[in-house]
Amino acid sequence: MDRIVLHCDLNNFFASASCLSRPELAGVPVAVCGDVTKRHGIILAKNQLAKRMGVKTAQPLWQAFSL
């Protein structure tokens, strides 16, 4: 029996899923990241609004907050 493997790359998936499950985030720049209270970690995903503001995937939180 042949095995079929499907690989899907979903752009901004985690940020998009967060916006879908929380309607109050509509129209707001959203990023999925580490612990914001400690300003520790990196940006894992971001929506288009955050991207337009210059937020980049793998960017340290302190840099993203300075934009």
Secondary structure per residue as TSV (DSSP state, phi and psi in degrees):
chain	resnum	aa	ss	phi	psi
A	1	M	-	360.0	130.1
A	2	D	-	-76.0	143.8
A	3	R	-	-103.1	134.5
A	4	I	-	-111.1	131.1
A	5	V	-	-117.7	129.1
A	6	L	-	-114.7	126.6
A	7	H	-	-116.5	124.2
A	8	C	-	-119.6	132.3
A	9	D	-	-108.5	112.5
A	10	L	-	-104.1	108.2
A	11	N	T	-61.3	133.3
A	12	N	T	56.8	30.3
A	13	F	H	-55.7	-52.1
A	14	F	H	-65.6	-39.5
A	15	A	H	-68.3	-41.2
A	16	S	H	-65.0	-41.9
A	17	A	H	-64.4	-38.7
A	18	S	H	-63.1	-41.2
A	19	C	H	-67.7	-35.7
A	20	L	H	-68.0	-39.1
A	21	S	H	-82.2	-14.2
A	22	R	-	-131.4	87.7
A	23	P	G	-56.2	-24.2
A	24	E	G	-66.6	-12.4
A	25	L	G	-85.9	-5.2
A	26	A	T	-61.1	131.2
A	27	G	T	79.7	11.8
A	28	V	S	-120.3	138.7
A	29	P	-	-62.9	128.6
A	30	V	-	-126.2	135.9
A	31	A	E	-135.8	140.8
A	32	V	E	-97.3	126.0
A	33	C	E	-153.8	-170.2
A	34	G	E	-76.7	-154.7
A	35	D	E	-78.0	105.5
A	36	V	T	-70.2	-25.3
A	37	T	T	-68.0	-29.4
A	38	K	T	-97.0	-3.7
A	39	R	T	51.2	44.3
A	40	H	E	-121.2	134.6
A	41	G	E	117.3	-167.4
A	42	I	E	-132.6	166.4
A	43	I	E	-76.7	121.9
A	44	L	E	-92.6	-35.2
A	45	A	E	-157.3	154.5
A	46	K	E	-147.9	156.3
A	47	N	-	-87.3	177.9
A	48	Q	H	-63.0	-37.6
A	49	L	H	-61.6	-44.0
A	50	A	H	-65.6	-38.1
A	51	K	H	-62.1	-42.4
A	52	R	H	-64.5	-25.3
A	53	M	T	-81.5	-5.6
A	54	G	T	102.7	3.6
A	55	V	-	-70.5	135.0
A	56	K	-	-121.5	147.9
A	57	T	T	-62.9	139.0
A	58	A	T	74.8	6.5
A	59	Q	-	-73.9	135.6
A	60	P	B	-60.7	145.7
A	61	L	H	-57.4	-41.0
A	62	W	H	-60.4	-33.9
A	63	Q	H	-71.7	-43.3
A	64	A	H	-62.5	-40.1
A	65	F	H	-68.3	-21.4
A	66	S	T	-83.5	-4.7
A	67	L	-	-76.1	360.0
